[in-house]
Amino acid sequence: MNRDELYRIWKAEKNEKTLQKIAPSFYDDVARLLDDCESSAVAAGQDLTQKALFEKELKILRRFSIEVAEARMKKILDAALTCQQISTEVLSKEEGEFANQIALHVGGHSRFIDELAKGRGAAVEIVTPIKPAEERREVVRFLSDFPAIIGVDLKTYGPFKAEDIATLPAENAFALVNQGVVKHVHFSEGIAAE
């Protein structure tokens, strides 16, 4: 990552409505870039002109970094609110976790709203599971082809083909059910039932 790459990503995120593809290590790369720039400012020592240039560059790079992160966060939130799935290929590892958590919570609240519309809102409770994420799993059947996702356990699942059966972390499974991507598979006396 260098300043030109960061500028290119910043410009693309500002000008495009969709999320632009970034490396899974994007934010780690940005942190290294900022550290290098800060080190260069310190290394300039008594050369006040050089030091001022590095400090100005650091200020600009920090602003670009924050604006990229904020623009991408808003796009992830918009996608969750409109039940659009985001391909993991365009997200950093941190954003993948954020997108999954947001989709889970939006999906849960959407179920509450649906039940409220049916007149059962007071009886519906949004339940937050209490087991650790790595212990909660759900078996699901994919209704159509679907790209790989990053689970809440930070493992990659997929890509999937229509009719694939998969065991996913519960949070991811519920989010995909809410988006109409999968159906739960329940087992009863050795027979699978949906």
Buried (B, 14 or more C-beta within 10 A) or exposed (E): BEBEBBBEBBEBBEEEEEBBEBEBBBBBBBEEBBEBBBEBBEEBEEEEEBBEBBBEBBEBBBEBBEEBBEBBBEBBBEBBEEBEBBEBEBBBBBBBBBBBBBBBBBBBEBBBEEBEEEEEEEEBEEEEEEEEBEEBBBBBBBBEEBEEBBBBBBEEBBBBEEEBEBEBBBBBBBBBBBBEBBEBBEEEEEEEEE
